[in-house]
């Protein structure tokens, strides 16, 4: 078992380098998350923040309505074409 251990010794710098890169990336991601949380807490306090939230809510509702219209109409068209095919056969 210890005879094969010497193979791992040359790989140690690469493993440590990968670990260092990964931990640096994780710390940067944590900092970004904290910034976003702070921005989210500050934004609603201002008038612009409240207006942006209201606009975002309105736009989300609008998109949901449009998605419903598009999918319902497409389903109706498909149903009509299937009925037409059944009539023809």
Residue pairs with C-beta under 8 A, 6 or more apart in sequence:
42 49
43 49
43 52
43 53
44 50
44 53
